[in-house]
Amino acid sequence: MSDEHHKDKDSIDPSEKLKEQKESGEPIQSTDHGPGGIRMGNAKIPPFLMITYVVLALWAFGYAFTAVPLNQVSEASADGEAIFQQSCLGCHNVTNEPSVGPGLEGVSERYDNEELQEILVNGIGEMPSLPALGLNTEQIKAVKEYILEL
Amino acid sequence: MSVKTEIDPFRPAKIYFYSSLFWLGAGLTYGLILSLKFIWPNFLAYGPLQIILQYGRIRPIHTNIVLFGWLTMANVGALFYIIPKLCRNRLSFPRLAYGSAFIWNAVVFAGTVVLTLGYTTTTEYAEWPLWIDIIVVLMFGAIAFICFATIANRNEKQLYVSLWYFMGSLIWLIGLYIIGNLPYKMLSGVPQFLIFWFYGHNVIGLWFTTVGVGILYYLLPLLTKNPLYSHKLSLIGFWTIATFYVWNGPHHLQNGPIPLWLMKAGVIPSVMLIIPVWSVLANVFGTLKGKWHAVPHNVPLMFVVVGSIFYLITCLQGPFHSLQGPSSVIKFSDWVPGHAHLPLFGAFSFIAFAMMYYAIPKIIDHDIHSKKLMGAHFWFSVVGMFLFAFSTWTAGVLEGLAWIEGAQYGMQFVEMLVGMRPLFIIRAIAGALMLVGQMIFVVNLAVTIGKARNAQKGQENSA
């Protein structure tokens, strides 16, 4: 049993120094220690914790009465004309002159609202869907509203 | 030297500890494969491995193994060791306790097989099917019965605060496991997910956290040889965590399709959890007073101290996440796994490591084989945890902000994902470091156990 090489006397090794009974679990233990050899102190609650408790309680009431839902959808990002110029103008003219794709003037007479929505969300022929171009639902809605007025 | 009696009263604790070591290695190996799939999505994707190691299957396998194979078994081992110590008696029904370890191993194994075959209930941390859940509840019942019987027959008048935590945890675990596993069949839609998150958050908070804090309260005075700083603070901590934790579920559906009052009912108790956490930490630092010089020479104490600090960081993040604004950025991003690893690996696994380093030498009557390897285990774990946390947090914030700008789908999403690759690489390195650290841990303990067996045999021969 060559276990002397890991006896490091500098360190505190609880398994060596704690005067506990052998591991047989016999109920013998000096009673001046606490349960299981643990002593318990009776320090008062530190002042910073008392302050923390009070501040948190006040915050809780404040939040309960004043919090409102967060509206994440920013209106500025859904500018139909700007999105059209960025994402659609490469292939579509705003006049009735065809480019890569058809010109969009009078598109509202050729398609109804639902058909147009279908094309924008899923694409048609060579045209990619708008979500594939990285546009979100709000932005697609803005583009649709813009081209319906052409 | 001592003459060992026939029946070793800590045999149940031992078998739970040893089994947990196996699951620790298995669970972290799955975790490492997952992290490598973030870098090379086709990693190990050939033949049948393509199916049994696909991301959607091994992610729940990883979480269930580390939660129920590793940490639960380590916790139960700790309960079976600490409770008799604090009650100054022997564990009641040792045969049942010993047998339950085998059934528990079979349960984790069966759960892993079922998930590998592609069956799941989709409940986070409760993906195992109903028939396994029933066995799990029966096992938890048996474990709770053994613990309560031991406490009822105690030879020690005072119930130390660890016992309060343990008793609470055992009751809460059974209740929330039953509630959490029923809605898969009985509910649908938003109410189903409310209960899923009630379970998902509370299994962490009312089982792993509360048992971990109980172990912390046991180890700290013994390792520092100081008295516990304040009994009163420990009771404040216990009763406030018991009051506030169970409300935490709805904050996972923050900004989602739930009424405002329910969001508030989730957010306010989440923030109130600062009370128990800071109370525990004040107690930890109070107890350490005057003993800081001893910390660097004592690896179990290093694990306890660093684990406590990770617990503090987790629980500063948690209340902050639950608020609407931060939640809108980090929800669904890589921040979340970073946060989830902090309590489960950083805090409570560290405390479980300290527990084993403390208890196993006493159980087998032999010192840990190598202090150097203990130190290596510590540093690999800490560095791994830090790298993991910071890579996922950074990735999470970048992803969350990109999604708000509109990169939720399409080419922009793919570009964002490609941009995250360096962070995914750091994350995989972190996972590898953690796994190496745990291998060192397991080998060190295995050598210790082997030496103890040889020593015992030598004694028997010479006797």
Interface residues (C-beta under 8 A of the other chain):
Chain A: M1 D3 H6 K7 D8 D10 S11 I12 D13 P14 S15 E16 K17 L18 E20 K22 E23 S24 G25 P27 Q29 G34 P35 G36 G37 I38 R39 M40 G41 N42 A43 K44 I45 P46 L49 T52 Y53 L56 W59 A60 Y63 A64 A67 V68 P69 L70 Q72 S77 P131 A132 L133 G134 L135 N136 Q139
Chain B: S2 T5 D8 P9 F10 I82 P84 K85 L86 C87 R88 N89 R90 L91 N155 E156 Q158 L159 Y160 Y218 P221 L222 L223 K225 P227 L228 Y229 S230 H231 K232 L233 I236 N255 L260 M263 K264 V267 I268 V271 M272 I274 I275 W278 S279 A282 G286 T287 A294 H297 N298 P300 L301 Q324 G325 S328 Y358 P361 K362 I363 D365 H366 D367 I368 H369 S370 K371 I404 E405 G406 A407 Q408 Y409 G410 M411 Q412 F413 K451 N454 A455 G458
